[in-house]
């Protein structure tokens, strides 16, 4: 435990921020995982809607500073690329 008042406050803030950041990370991860599963099963119409939600949550996480903006852009790109590949394979 911290002995200095400012260090104790910083520890409390870190706990609060960790929970806040974890919320954005897990929601983004959940939507990405759902979208990938839908693409693999071939449910492309619902996958498109889920990808839009995933993009929204990834952008929000990047905006909040939870993940780096390039990380969000890379994940979005890979999702859309996988969807387009599945669409061309279906056609």
PyMOL Python script that loads the backbone (N, CA, C, O; Angstrom):
from pymol import cmd

cmd.read_pdbstr("""\
ATOM      1  N   UNK A   1       0.842  -1.187   0.000  1.00  0.00           N
ATOM      2  CA  UNK A   1       0.000   0.000   0.000  1.00  0.00           C
ATOM      3  C   UNK A   1       0.879   1.238   0.000  1.00  0.00           C
ATOM      4  O   UNK A   1       1.985   1.232   0.539  1.00  0.00           O
ATOM      5  N   UNK A   2       0.382   2.278  -0.599  1.00  0.00           N
ATOM      6  CA  UNK A   2       1.149   3.519  -0.716  1.00  0.00           C
ATOM      7  C   UNK A   2       1.241   4.230   0.630  1.00  0.00           C
ATOM      8  O   UNK A   2       0.275   4.261   1.393  1.00  0.00           O
ATOM      9  N   UNK A   3       2.404   4.796   0.912  1.00  0.00           N
ATOM     10  CA  UNK A   3       2.626   5.531   2.153  1.00  0.00           C
ATOM     11  C   UNK A   3       2.362   7.019   1.992  1.00  0.00           C
ATOM     12  O   UNK A   3       2.096   7.719   2.969  1.00  0.00           O
ATOM     13  N   UNK A   4       2.435   7.495   0.770  1.00  0.00           N
ATOM     14  CA  UNK A   4       2.282   8.928   0.502  1.00  0.00           C
ATOM     15  C   UNK A   4       0.874   9.182  -0.007  1.00  0.00           C
ATOM     16  O   UNK A   4       0.315   8.396  -0.771  1.00  0.00           O
ATOM     17  N   UNK A   5       0.319  10.296   0.435  1.00  0.00           N
ATOM     18  CA  UNK A   5      -1.064  10.638   0.110  1.00  0.00           C
ATOM     19  C   UNK A   5      -1.308  10.688  -1.406  1.00  0.00           C
ATOM     20  O   UNK A   5      -2.305  10.162  -1.900  1.00  0.00           O
ATOM     21  N   UNK A   6      -0.401  11.316  -2.119  1.00  0.00           N
ATOM     22  CA  UNK A   6      -0.573  11.449  -3.575  1.00  0.00           C
ATOM     23  C   UNK A   6      -0.459  10.089  -4.272  1.00  0.00           C
ATOM     24  O   UNK A   6      -1.124   9.844  -5.278  1.00  0.00           O
ATOM     25  N   UNK A   7       0.379   9.217  -3.735  1.00  0.00           N
ATOM     26  CA  UNK A   7       0.520   7.875  -4.311  1.00  0.00           C
ATOM     27  C   UNK A   7      -0.737   7.047  -4.070  1.00  0.00           C
ATOM     28  O   UNK A   7      -1.127   6.241  -4.914  1.00  0.00           O
ATOM     29  N   UNK A   8      -1.366   7.247  -2.920  1.00  0.00           N
ATOM     30  CA  UNK A   8      -2.613   6.540  -2.619  1.00  0.00           C
ATOM     31  C   UNK A   8      -3.715   7.002  -3.565  1.00  0.00           C
ATOM     32  O   UNK A   8      -4.503   6.194  -4.057  1.00  0.00           O
ATOM     33  N   UNK A   9      -3.763   8.305  -3.812  1.00  0.00           N
ATOM     34  CA  UNK A   9      -4.765   8.849  -4.736  1.00  0.00           C
ATOM     35  C   UNK A   9      -4.524   8.310  -6.141  1.00  0.00           C
ATOM     36  O   UNK A   9      -5.469   7.935  -6.836  1.00  0.00           O
ATOM     37  N   UNK A  10      -3.277   8.270  -6.553  1.00  0.00           N
ATOM     38  CA  UNK A  10      -2.924   7.772  -7.877  1.00  0.00           C
ATOM     39  C   UNK A  10      -3.342   6.306  -8.014  1.00  0.00           C
ATOM     40  O   UNK A  10      -3.806   5.891  -9.076  1.00  0.00           O
ATOM     41  N   UNK A  11      -3.180   5.530  -6.955  1.00  0.00           N
ATOM     42  CA  UNK A  11      -3.574   4.118  -6.975  1.00  0.00           C
ATOM     43  C   UNK A  11      -5.090   3.991  -7.155  1.00  0.00           C
ATOM     44  O   UNK A  11      -5.560   3.136  -7.906  1.00  0.00           O
ATOM     45  N   UNK A  12      -5.849   4.843  -6.464  1.00  0.00           N
ATOM     46  CA  UNK A  12      -7.305   4.830  -6.612  1.00  0.00           C
ATOM     47  C   UNK A  12      -7.702   5.203  -8.036  1.00  0.00           C
ATOM     48  O   UNK A  12      -8.602   4.593  -8.614  1.00  0.00           O
ATOM     49  N   UNK A  13      -7.035   6.197  -8.598  1.00  0.00           N
ATOM     50  CA  UNK A  13      -7.343   6.629  -9.966  1.00  0.00           C
ATOM     51  C   UNK A  13      -7.029   5.522 -10.972  1.00  0.00           C
ATOM     52  O   UNK A  13      -7.768   5.312 -11.934  1.00  0.00           O
ATOM     53  N   UNK A  14      -5.934   4.828 -10.735  1.00  0.00           N
ATOM     54  CA  UNK A  14      -5.543   3.753 -11.646  1.00  0.00           C
ATOM     55  C   UNK A  14      -6.576   2.633 -11.679  1.00  0.00           C
ATOM     56  O   UNK A  14      -6.851   2.065 -12.736  1.00  0.00           O
ATOM     57  N   UNK A  15      -7.146   2.318 -10.520  1.00  0.00           N
ATOM     58  CA  UNK A  15      -8.175   1.278 -10.459  1.00  0.00           C
ATOM     59  C   UNK A  15      -9.391   1.715 -11.269  1.00  0.00           C
ATOM     60  O   UNK A  15      -9.946   0.939 -12.046  1.00  0.00           O
ATOM     61  N   UNK A  16      -9.791   2.952 -11.078  1.00  0.00           N
ATOM     62  CA  UNK A  16     -10.947   3.496 -11.784  1.00  0.00           C
ATOM     63  C   UNK A  16     -10.715   3.501 -13.289  1.00  0.00           C
ATOM     64  O   UNK A  16     -11.591   3.102 -14.057  1.00  0.00           O
ATOM     65  N   UNK A  17      -9.552   3.948 -13.705  1.00  0.00           N
ATOM     66  CA  UNK A  17      -9.225   4.030 -15.128  1.00  0.00           C
ATOM     67  C   UNK A  17      -9.103   2.650 -15.759  1.00  0.00           C
ATOM     68  O   UNK A  17      -9.492   2.449 -16.909  1.00  0.00           O
ATOM     69  N   UNK A  18      -8.560   1.701 -15.000  1.00  0.00           N
ATOM     70  CA  UNK A  18      -8.415   0.342 -15.528  1.00  0.00           C
ATOM     71  C   UNK A  18      -9.793  -0.249 -15.842  1.00  0.00           C
ATOM     72  O   UNK A  18      -9.984  -0.867 -16.890  1.00  0.00           O
ATOM     73  N   UNK A  19     -10.742  -0.057 -14.937  1.00  0.00           N
ATOM     74  CA  UNK A  19     -12.098  -0.549 -15.168  1.00  0.00           C
ATOM     75  C   UNK A  19     -12.730   0.144 -16.371  1.00  0.00           C
ATOM     76  O   UNK A  19     -13.399  -0.494 -17.185  1.00  0.00           O
ATOM     77  N   UNK A  20     -12.514   1.446 -16.476  1.00  0.00           N
ATOM     78  CA  UNK A  20     -13.058   2.237 -17.579  1.00  0.00           C
ATOM     79  C   UNK A  20     -12.489   1.757 -18.917  1.00  0.00           C
ATOM     80  O   UNK A  20     -13.231   1.570 -19.881  1.00  0.00           O
ATOM     81  N   UNK A  21     -11.179   1.561 -18.970  1.00  0.00           N
ATOM     82  CA  UNK A  21     -10.521   1.106 -20.195  1.00  0.00           C
ATOM     83  C   UNK A  21     -10.933  -0.319 -20.550  1.00  0.00           C
ATOM     84  O   UNK A  21     -11.133  -0.644 -21.720  1.00  0.00           O
ATOM     85  N   UNK A  22     -11.059  -1.161 -19.533  1.00  0.00           N
ATOM     86  CA  UNK A  22     -11.405  -2.558 -19.770  1.00  0.00           C
ATOM     87  C   UNK A  22     -12.777  -2.678 -20.427  1.00  0.00           C
ATOM     88  O   UNK A  22     -12.989  -3.561 -21.258  1.00  0.00           O
ATOM     89  N   UNK A  23     -13.708  -1.799 -20.060  1.00  0.00           N
ATOM     90  CA  UNK A  23     -15.041  -1.808 -20.663  1.00  0.00           C
ATOM     91  C   UNK A  23     -14.937  -1.620 -22.175  1.00  0.00           C
ATOM     92  O   UNK A  23     -15.550  -2.372 -22.933  1.00  0.00           O
ATOM     93  N   UNK A  24     -14.172  -0.633 -22.620  1.00  0.00           N
ATOM     94  CA  UNK A  24     -14.044  -0.363 -24.053  1.00  0.00           C
ATOM     95  C   UNK A  24     -13.305  -1.479 -24.775  1.00  0.00           C
ATOM     96  O   UNK A  24     -13.643  -1.818 -25.909  1.00  0.00           O
ATOM     97  N   UNK A  25     -12.300  -2.049 -24.125  1.00  0.00           N
ATOM     98  CA  UNK A  25     -11.556  -3.142 -24.748  1.00  0.00           C
ATOM     99  C   UNK A  25     -12.421  -4.382 -24.924  1.00  0.00           C
ATOM    100  O   UNK A  25     -12.410  -5.002 -25.987  1.00  0.00           O
ATOM    101  N   UNK A  26     -13.163  -4.741 -23.896  1.00  0.00           N
ATOM    102  CA  UNK A  26     -13.942  -5.972 -23.968  1.00  0.00           C
ATOM    103  C   UNK A  26     -15.118  -5.847 -24.925  1.00  0.00           C
ATOM    104  O   UNK A  26     -15.448  -6.808 -25.620  1.00  0.00           O
ATOM    105  N   UNK A  27     -15.764  -4.670 -24.976  1.00  0.00           N
ATOM    106  CA  UNK A  27     -16.873  -4.529 -25.913  1.00  0.00           C
ATOM    107  C   UNK A  27     -16.374  -4.607 -27.350  1.00  0.00           C
ATOM    108  O   UNK A  27     -17.007  -5.234 -28.199  1.00  0.00           O
ATOM    109  N   UNK A  28     -15.244  -3.974 -27.620  1.00  0.00           N
ATOM    110  CA  UNK A  28     -14.670  -4.028 -28.967  1.00  0.00           C
ATOM    111  C   UNK A  28     -14.295  -5.471 -29.314  1.00  0.00           C
ATOM    112  O   UNK A  28     -14.581  -5.946 -30.414  1.00  0.00           O
ATOM    113  N   UNK A  29     -13.665  -6.152 -28.385  1.00  0.00           N
ATOM    114  CA  UNK A  29     -13.239  -7.531 -28.615  1.00  0.00           C
ATOM    115  C   UNK A  29     -14.443  -8.438 -28.864  1.00  0.00           C
ATOM    116  O   UNK A  29     -14.388  -9.330 -29.709  1.00  0.00           O
ATOM    117  N   UNK A  30     -15.526  -8.208 -28.128  1.00  0.00           N
ATOM    118  CA  UNK A  30     -16.732  -9.022 -28.271  1.00  0.00           C
ATOM    119  C   UNK A  30     -17.330  -8.879 -29.663  1.00  0.00           C
ATOM    120  O   UNK A  30     -17.660  -9.879 -30.301  1.00  0.00           O
ATOM    121  N   UNK A  31     -17.473  -7.636 -30.144  1.00  0.00           N
ATOM    122  CA  UNK A  31     -18.071  -7.428 -31.455  1.00  0.00           C
ATOM    123  C   UNK A  31     -17.183  -7.966 -32.570  1.00  0.00           C
ATOM    124  O   UNK A  31     -17.686  -8.498 -33.560  1.00  0.00           O
ATOM    125  N   UNK A  32     -15.879  -7.835 -32.420  1.00  0.00           N
ATOM    126  CA  UNK A  32     -14.954  -8.372 -33.434  1.00  0.00           C
ATOM    127  C   UNK A  32     -15.077  -9.892 -33.477  1.00  0.00           C
ATOM    128  O   UNK A  32     -15.095 -10.494 -34.550  1.00  0.00           O
ATOM    129  N   UNK A  33     -15.159 -10.498 -32.307  1.00  0.00           N
ATOM    130  CA  UNK A  33     -15.271 -11.952 -32.220  1.00  0.00           C
ATOM    131  C   UNK A  33     -16.583 -12.434 -32.842  1.00  0.00           C
ATOM    132  O   UNK A  33     -16.597 -13.429 -33.567  1.00  0.00           O
ATOM    133  N   UNK A  34     -17.689 -11.730 -32.561  1.00  0.00           N
ATOM    134  CA  UNK A  34     -18.985 -12.087 -33.131  1.00  0.00           C
ATOM    135  C   UNK A  34     -18.957 -11.966 -34.658  1.00  0.00           C
ATOM    136  O   UNK A  34     -19.462 -12.834 -35.370  1.00  0.00           O
ATOM    137  N   UNK A  35     -18.362 -10.885 -35.143  1.00  0.00           N
ATOM    138  CA  UNK A  35     -18.306 -10.663 -36.588  1.00  0.00           C
ATOM    139  C   UNK A  35     -17.498 -11.756 -37.270  1.00  0.00           C
ATOM    140  O   UNK A  35     -17.903 -12.270 -38.313  1.00  0.00           O
ATOM    141  N   UNK A  36     -16.366 -12.112 -36.693  1.00  0.00           N
ATOM    142  CA  UNK A  36     -15.540 -13.180 -37.275  1.00  0.00           C
ATOM    143  C   UNK A  36     -16.292 -14.509 -37.306  1.00  0.00           C
ATOM    144  O   UNK A  36     -16.203 -15.253 -38.283  1.00  0.00           O
ATOM    145  N   UNK A  37     -17.023 -14.801 -36.251  1.00  0.00           N
ATOM    146  CA  UNK A  37     -17.792 -16.048 -36.191  1.00  0.00           C
ATOM    147  C   UNK A  37     -18.882 -16.048 -37.257  1.00  0.00           C
ATOM    148  O   UNK A  37     -19.117 -17.072 -37.898  1.00  0.00           O
ATOM    149  N   UNK A  38     -19.544 -14.924 -37.453  1.00  0.00           N
ATOM    150  CA  UNK A  38     -20.597 -14.840 -38.461  1.00  0.00           C
ATOM    151  C   UNK A  38     -20.038 -14.959 -39.871  1.00  0.00           C
ATOM    152  O   UNK A  38     -20.674 -15.552 -40.742  1.00  0.00           O
ATOM    153  N   UNK A  39     -18.867 -14.408 -40.100  1.00  0.00           N
ATOM    154  CA  UNK A  39     -18.228 -14.526 -41.414  1.00  0.00           C
ATOM    155  C   UNK A  39     -17.878 -15.989 -41.686  1.00  0.00           C
ATOM    156  O   UNK A  39     -18.079 -16.486 -42.794  1.00  0.00           O
ATOM    157  N   UNK A  40     -17.354 -16.671 -40.670  1.00  0.00           N
ATOM    158  CA  UNK A  40     -16.961 -18.072 -40.835  1.00  0.00           C
ATOM    159  C   UNK A  40     -18.164 -18.973 -41.105  1.00  0.00           C
ATOM    160  O   UNK A  40     -18.063 -19.926 -41.877  1.00  0.00           O
ATOM    161  N   UNK A  41     -19.301 -18.677 -40.476  1.00  0.00           N
ATOM    162  CA  UNK A  41     -20.485 -19.502 -40.683  1.00  0.00           C
ATOM    163  C   UNK A  41     -21.199 -19.159 -41.981  1.00  0.00           C
ATOM    164  O   UNK A  41     -22.056 -19.914 -42.440  1.00  0.00           O
ATOM    165  N   UNK A  42     -20.849 -18.020 -42.574  1.00  0.00           N
ATOM    166  CA  UNK A  42     -21.443 -17.637 -43.847  1.00  0.00           C
ATOM    167  C   UNK A  42     -22.668 -16.752 -43.706  1.00  0.00           C
ATOM    168  O   UNK A  42     -23.384 -16.531 -44.684  1.00  0.00           O
ATOM    169  N   UNK A  43     -22.920 -16.247 -42.524  1.00  0.00           N
ATOM    170  CA  UNK A  43     -24.060 -15.361 -42.274  1.00  0.00           C
ATOM    171  C   UNK A  43     -23.618 -13.922 -42.541  1.00  0.00           C
ATOM    172  O   UNK A  43     -23.391 -13.146 -41.612  1.00  0.00           O
ATOM    173  N   UNK A  44     -23.501 -13.580 -43.823  1.00  0.00           N
ATOM    174  CA  UNK A  44     -22.864 -12.324 -44.203  1.00  0.00           C
ATOM    175  C   UNK A  44     -23.727 -11.090 -43.962  1.00  0.00           C
ATOM    176  O   UNK A  44     -23.196 -10.005 -43.728  1.00  0.00           O
ATOM    177  N   UNK A  45     -25.038 -11.240 -44.016  1.00  0.00           N
ATOM    178  CA  UNK A  45     -25.903 -10.072 -43.801  1.00  0.00           C
ATOM    179  C   UNK A  45     -25.823  -9.573 -42.365  1.00  0.00           C
ATOM    180  O   UNK A  45     -25.679  -8.375 -42.119  1.00  0.00           O
ATOM    181  N   UNK A  46     -25.918 -10.497 -41.428  1.00  0.00           N
ATOM    182  CA  UNK A  46     -25.790 -10.076 -40.025  1.00  0.00           C
ATOM    183  C   UNK A  46     -24.350  -9.716 -39.688  1.00  0.00           C
ATOM    184  O   UNK A  46     -24.099  -8.899 -38.802  1.00  0.00           O
ATOM    185  N   UNK A  47     -23.400 -10.334 -40.402  1.00  0.00           N
ATOM    186  CA  UNK A  47     -21.992 -10.007 -40.181  1.00  0.00           C
ATOM    187  C   UNK A  47     -21.723  -8.547 -40.524  1.00  0.00           C
ATOM    188  O   UNK A  47     -20.942  -7.880 -39.845  1.00  0.00           O
ATOM    189  N   UNK A  48     -22.373  -8.047 -41.584  1.00  0.00           N
ATOM    190  CA  UNK A  48     -22.196  -6.638 -41.952  1.00  0.00           C
ATOM    191  C   UNK A  48     -22.644  -5.707 -40.842  1.00  0.00           C
ATOM    192  O   UNK A  48     -21.956  -4.738 -40.521  1.00  0.00           O
ATOM    193  N   UNK A  49     -23.802  -6.001 -40.251  1.00  0.00           N
ATOM    194  CA  UNK A  49     -24.319  -5.176 -39.158  1.00  0.00           C
ATOM    195  C   UNK A  49     -23.396  -5.258 -37.945  1.00  0.00           C
ATOM    196  O   UNK A  49     -23.137  -4.254 -37.281  1.00  0.00           O
ATOM    197  N   UNK A  50     -22.907  -6.456 -37.664  1.00  0.00           N
ATOM    198  CA  UNK A  50     -22.019  -6.634 -36.519  1.00  0.00           C
ATOM    199  C   UNK A  50     -20.686  -5.933 -36.756  1.00  0.00           C
ATOM    200  O   UNK A  50     -20.094  -5.385 -35.826  1.00  0.00           O
ATOM    201  N   UNK A  51     -20.217  -5.949 -37.992  1.00  0.00           N
ATOM    202  CA  UNK A  51     -18.967  -5.258 -38.313  1.00  0.00           C
ATOM    203  C   UNK A  51     -19.122  -3.759 -38.104  1.00  0.00           C
ATOM    204  O   UNK A  51     -18.196  -3.098 -37.633  1.00  0.00           O
ATOM    205  N   UNK A  52     -20.285  -3.217 -38.450  1.00  0.00           N
ATOM    206  CA  UNK A  52     -20.523  -1.788 -38.218  1.00  0.00           C
ATOM    207  C   UNK A  52     -20.453  -1.463 -36.731  1.00  0.00           C
ATOM    208  O   UNK A  52     -19.901  -0.433 -36.344  1.00  0.00           O
ATOM    209  N   UNK A  53     -21.012  -2.341 -35.895  1.00  0.00           N
ATOM    210  CA  UNK A  53     -20.930  -2.146 -34.449  1.00  0.00           C
ATOM    211  C   UNK A  53     -19.490  -2.277 -33.968  1.00  0.00           C
ATOM    212  O   UNK A  53     -19.046  -1.520 -33.104  1.00  0.00           O
ATOM    213  N   UNK A  54     -18.761  -3.242 -34.532  1.00  0.00           N
ATOM    214  CA  UNK A  54     -17.368  -3.445 -34.148  1.00  0.00           C
ATOM    215  C   UNK A  54     -16.535  -2.219 -34.511  1.00  0.00           C
ATOM    216  O   UNK A  54     -15.689  -1.782 -33.730  1.00  0.00           O
ATOM    217  N   UNK A  55     -16.777  -1.666 -35.700  1.00  0.00           N
ATOM    218  CA  UNK A  55     -16.054  -0.476 -36.131  1.00  0.00           C
ATOM    219  C   UNK A  55     -16.348   0.690 -35.191  1.00  0.00           C
ATOM    220  O   UNK A  55     -15.454   1.452 -34.821  1.00  0.00           O
ATOM    221  N   UNK A  56     -17.611   0.810 -34.816  1.00  0.00           N
ATOM    222  CA  UNK A  56     -18.007   1.888 -33.904  1.00  0.00           C
ATOM    223  C   UNK A  56     -17.297   1.752 -32.549  1.00  0.00           C
ATOM    224  O   UNK A  56     -16.777   2.730 -32.011  1.00  0.00           O
ATOM    225  N   UNK A  57     -17.284   0.533 -32.011  1.00  0.00           N
ATOM    226  CA  UNK A  57     -16.655   0.339 -30.706  1.00  0.00           C
ATOM    227  C   UNK A  57     -15.131   0.473 -30.778  1.00  0.00           C
ATOM    228  O   UNK A  57     -14.508   0.974 -29.842  1.00  0.00           O
ATOM    229  N   UNK A  58     -14.532   0.028 -31.885  1.00  0.00           N
ATOM    230  CA  UNK A  58     -13.089   0.199 -32.048  1.00  0.00           C
ATOM    231  C   UNK A  58     -12.724   1.676 -32.146  1.00  0.00           C
ATOM    232  O   UNK A  58     -11.730   2.114 -31.566  1.00  0.00           O
ATOM    233  N   UNK A  59     -13.529   2.443 -32.881  1.00  0.00           N
ATOM    234  CA  UNK A  59     -13.283   3.886 -32.976  1.00  0.00           C
ATOM    235  C   UNK A  59     -13.420   4.554 -31.622  1.00  0.00           C
ATOM    236  O   UNK A  59     -12.643   5.445 -31.281  1.00  0.00           O
ATOM    237  N   UNK A  60     -14.406   4.127 -30.854  1.00  0.00           N
ATOM    238  CA  UNK A  60     -14.626   4.703 -29.528  1.00  0.00           C
ATOM    239  C   UNK A  60     -13.453   4.377 -28.611  1.00  0.00           C
ATOM    240  O   UNK A  60     -12.991   5.237 -27.862  1.00  0.00           O
ATOM    241  N   UNK A  61     -12.971   3.138 -28.669  1.00  0.00           N
ATOM    242  CA  UNK A  61     -11.831   2.739 -27.844  1.00  0.00           C
ATOM    243  C   UNK A  61     -10.588   3.532 -28.224  1.00  0.00           C
ATOM    244  O   UNK A  61      -9.809   3.926 -27.355  1.00  0.00           O
ATOM    245  N   UNK A  62     -10.400   3.767 -29.519  1.00  0.00           N
ATOM    246  CA  UNK A  62      -9.245   4.554 -29.976  1.00  0.00           C
ATOM    247  C   UNK A  62      -9.391   6.006 -29.549  1.00  0.00           C
ATOM    248  O   UNK A  62      -8.415   6.648 -29.163  1.00  0.00           O
ATOM    249  N   UNK A  63     -10.601   6.518 -29.619  1.00  0.00           N
ATOM    250  CA  UNK A  63     -10.855   7.908 -29.229  1.00  0.00           C
ATOM    251  C   UNK A  63     -10.573   8.112 -27.741  1.00  0.00           C
ATOM    252  O   UNK A  63     -10.040   9.147 -27.341  1.00  0.00           O
ATOM    253  N   UNK A  64     -10.932   7.127 -26.929  1.00  0.00           N
ATOM    254  CA  UNK A  64     -10.714   7.217 -25.486  1.00  0.00           C
ATOM    255  C   UNK A  64      -9.258   6.973 -25.102  1.00  0.00           C
ATOM    256  O   UNK A  64      -8.855   7.236 -23.970  1.00  0.00           O
ATOM    257  N   UNK A  65      -8.469   6.466 -26.057  1.00  0.00           N
ATOM    258  CA  UNK A  65      -7.056   6.204 -25.765  1.00  0.00           C
ATOM    259  C   UNK A  65      -6.820   4.826 -25.179  1.00  0.00           C
ATOM    260  O   UNK A  65      -5.717   4.529 -24.720  1.00  0.00           O
ATOM    261  N   UNK A  66      -7.840   3.980 -25.188  1.00  0.00           N
ATOM    262  CA  UNK A  66      -7.696   2.628 -24.652  1.00  0.00           C
ATOM    263  C   UNK A  66      -6.803   1.788 -25.560  1.00  0.00           C
ATOM    264  O   UNK A  66      -5.954   1.035 -25.084  1.00  0.00           O
ATOM    265  N   UNK A  67      -7.002   1.923 -26.866  1.00  0.00           N
ATOM    266  CA  UNK A  67      -6.118   1.279 -27.837  1.00  0.00           C
ATOM    267  C   UNK A  67      -5.585   2.360 -28.773  1.00  0.00           C
ATOM    268  O   UNK A  67      -6.167   3.439 -28.883  1.00  0.00           O
ATOM    269  N   UNK A  68      -4.497   2.068 -29.429  1.00  0.00           N
ATOM    270  CA  UNK A  68      -3.900   3.024 -30.356  1.00  0.00           C
ATOM    271  C   UNK A  68      -4.754   3.122 -31.609  1.00  0.00           C
ATOM    272  O   UNK A  68      -5.372   2.140 -32.019  1.00  0.00           O
ATOM    273  N   UNK A  69      -4.794   4.291 -32.215  1.00  0.00           N
ATOM    274  CA  UNK A  69      -5.651   4.490 -33.391  1.00  0.00           C
ATOM    275  C   UNK A  69      -5.225   3.615 -34.560  1.00  0.00           C
ATOM    276  O   UNK A  69      -6.069   3.181 -35.344  1.00  0.00           O
ATOM    277  N   UNK A  70      -3.934   3.351 -34.688  1.00  0.00           N
ATOM    278  CA  UNK A  70      -3.473   2.464 -35.764  1.00  0.00           C
ATOM    279  C   UNK A  70      -3.909   1.020 -35.505  1.00  0.00           C
ATOM    280  O   UNK A  70      -4.193   0.273 -36.441  1.00  0.00           O
ATOM    281  N   UNK A  71      -3.958   0.639 -34.236  1.00  0.00           N
ATOM    282  CA  UNK A  71      -4.429  -0.692 -33.862  1.00  0.00           C
ATOM    283  C   UNK A  71      -5.898  -0.841 -34.252  1.00  0.00           C
ATOM    284  O   UNK A  71      -6.297  -1.870 -34.799  1.00  0.00           O
ATOM    285  N   UNK A  72      -6.693   0.178 -33.973  1.00  0.00           N
ATOM    286  CA  UNK A  72      -8.109   0.149 -34.337  1.00  0.00           C
ATOM    287  C   UNK A  72      -8.265   0.084 -35.857  1.00  0.00           C
ATOM    288  O   UNK A  72      -9.083  -0.680 -36.370  1.00  0.00           O
ATOM    289  N   UNK A  73      -7.486   0.878 -36.565  1.00  0.00           N
ATOM    290  CA  UNK A  73      -7.563   0.903 -38.027  1.00  0.00           C
ATOM    291  C   UNK A  73      -7.179  -0.455 -38.615  1.00  0.00           C
ATOM    292  O   UNK A  73      -7.798  -0.917 -39.573  1.00  0.00           O
ATOM    293  N   UNK A  74      -6.166  -1.087 -38.044  1.00  0.00           N
ATOM    294  CA  UNK A  74      -5.724  -2.398 -38.527  1.00  0.00           C
ATOM    295  C   UNK A  74      -6.815  -3.443 -38.317  1.00  0.00           C
ATOM    296  O   UNK A  74      -7.090  -4.245 -39.209  1.00  0.00           O
ATOM    297  N   UNK A  75      -7.426  -3.435 -37.156  1.00  0.00           N
ATOM    298  CA  UNK A  75      -8.486  -4.409 -36.871  1.00  0.00           C
ATOM    299  C   UNK A  75      -9.698  -4.201 -37.774  1.00  0.00           C
ATOM    300  O   UNK A  75     -10.286  -5.164 -38.265  1.00  0.00           O
ATOM    301  N   UNK A  76     -10.065  -2.948 -37.989  1.00  0.00           N
ATOM    302  CA  UNK A  76     -11.199  -2.641 -38.876  1.00  0.00           C
ATOM    303  C   UNK A  76     -10.898  -3.112 -40.288  1.00  0.00           C
ATOM    304  O   UNK A  76     -11.749  -3.704 -40.951  1.00  0.00           O
ATOM    305  N   UNK A  77      -9.688  -2.845 -40.737  1.00  0.00           N
ATOM    306  CA  UNK A  77      -9.291  -3.230 -42.083  1.00  0.00           C
ATOM    307  C   UNK A  77      -9.361  -4.741 -42.263  1.00  0.00           C
ATOM    308  O   UNK A  77      -9.854  -5.226 -43.282  1.00  0.00           O
ATOM    309  N   UNK A  78      -8.878  -5.470 -41.294  1.00  0.00           N
ATOM    310  CA  UNK A  78      -8.876  -6.931 -41.384  1.00  0.00           C
ATOM    311  C   UNK A  78     -10.297  -7.499 -41.393  1.00  0.00           C
ATOM    312  O   UNK A  78     -10.590  -8.469 -42.091  1.00  0.00           O
ATOM    313  N   UNK A  79     -11.176  -6.869 -40.595  1.00  0.00           N
ATOM    314  CA  UNK A  79     -12.568  -7.326 -40.569  1.00  0.00           C
ATOM    315  C   UNK A  79     -13.240  -7.136 -41.923  1.00  0.00           C
ATOM    316  O   UNK A  79     -13.864  -8.056 -42.452  1.00  0.00           O
ATOM    317  N   UNK A  80     -13.108  -5.945 -42.474  1.00  0.00           N
ATOM    318  CA  UNK A  80     -13.754  -5.632 -43.749  1.00  0.00           C
ATOM    319  C   UNK A  80     -13.150  -6.477 -44.867  1.00  0.00           C
ATOM    320  O   UNK A  80     -13.854  -6.929 -45.770  1.00  0.00           O
ATOM    321  N   UNK A  81     -11.859  -6.680 -44.793  1.00  0.00           N
ATOM    322  CA  UNK A  81     -11.173  -7.511 -45.782  1.00  0.00           C
ATOM    323  C   UNK A  81     -11.697  -8.945 -45.740  1.00  0.00           C
ATOM    324  O   UNK A  81     -11.919  -9.553 -46.787  1.00  0.00           O
ATOM    325  N   UNK A  82     -11.892  -9.484 -44.546  1.00  0.00           N
ATOM    326  CA  UNK A  82     -12.419 -10.840 -44.396  1.00  0.00           C
ATOM    327  C   UNK A  82     -13.848 -10.930 -44.916  1.00  0.00           C
ATOM    328  O   UNK A  82     -14.227 -11.922 -45.539  1.00  0.00           O
ATOM    329  N   UNK A  83     -14.635  -9.897 -44.660  1.00  0.00           N
ATOM    330  CA  UNK A  83     -16.020  -9.873 -45.153  1.00  0.00           C
ATOM    331  C   UNK A  83     -16.048  -9.845 -46.672  1.00  0.00           C
ATOM    332  O   UNK A  83     -16.804 -10.592 -47.294  1.00  0.00           O
ATOM    333  N   UNK A  84     -15.234  -8.993 -47.270  1.00  0.00           N
ATOM    334  CA  UNK A  84     -15.191  -8.897 -48.734  1.00  0.00           C
ATOM    335  C   UNK A  84     -14.713 -10.199 -49.366  1.00  0.00           C
ATOM    336  O   UNK A  84     -15.200 -10.598 -50.424  1.00  0.00           O
ATOM    337  N   UNK A  85     -13.761 -10.856 -48.717  1.00  0.00           N
ATOM    338  CA  UNK A  85     -13.255 -12.133 -49.225  1.00  0.00           C
ATOM    339  C   UNK A  85     -14.365 -13.193 -49.180  1.00  0.00           C
ATOM    340  O   UNK A  85     -14.508 -13.995 -50.103  1.00  0.00           O
ATOM    341  N   UNK A  86     -15.141 -13.182 -48.102  1.00  0.00           N
ATOM    342  CA  UNK A  86     -16.237 -14.142 -47.966  1.00  0.00           C
ATOM    343  C   UNK A  86     -17.334 -13.860 -48.994  1.00  0.00           C
ATOM    344  O   UNK A  86     -17.951 -14.788 -49.518  1.00  0.00           O
ATOM    345  N   UNK A  87     -17.573 -12.581 -49.280  1.00  0.00           N
ATOM    346  CA  UNK A  87     -18.591 -12.221 -50.277  1.00  0.00           C
ATOM    347  C   UNK A  87     -18.188 -12.687 -51.674  1.00  0.00           C
ATOM    348  O   UNK A  87     -19.013 -13.213 -52.422  1.00  0.00           O
ATOM    349  N   UNK A  88     -16.916 -12.491 -52.019  1.00  0.00           N
ATOM    350  CA  UNK A  88     -16.462 -12.905 -53.346  1.00  0.00           C
ATOM    351  C   UNK A  88     -16.462 -14.432 -53.460  1.00  0.00           C
ATOM    352  O   UNK A  88     -16.743 -14.968 -54.532  1.00  0.00           O
ATOM    353  N   UNK A  89     -16.156 -15.124 -52.385  1.00  0.00           N
ATOM    354  CA  UNK A  89     -16.156 -16.586 -52.399  1.00  0.00           C
ATOM    355  C   UNK A  89     -17.581 -17.124 -52.554  1.00  0.00           C
ATOM    356  O   UNK A  89     -17.797 -18.165 -53.174  1.00  0.00           O
ATOM    357  N   UNK A  90     -18.545 -16.405 -51.987  1.00  0.00           N
ATOM    358  CA  UNK A  90     -19.942 -16.820 -52.069  1.00  0.00           C
ATOM    359  C   UNK A  90     -20.503 -16.619 -53.478  1.00  0.00           C
ATOM    360  O   UNK A  90     -21.301 -17.424 -53.961  1.00  0.00           O
ATOM    361  N   UNK A  91     -20.079 -15.544 -54.122  1.00  0.00           N
ATOM    362  CA  UNK A  91     -20.625 -15.202 -55.459  1.00  0.00           C
ATOM    363  C   UNK A  91     -20.083 -16.094 -56.557  1.00  0.00           C
ATOM    364  O   UNK A  91     -20.446 -15.929 -57.722  1.00  0.00           O
TER     365      UNK A  91
END
""", "prot")
cmd.dss("prot")
cmd.show_as("cartoon", "prot")
cmd.util.cbc("prot")
cmd.orient("prot")
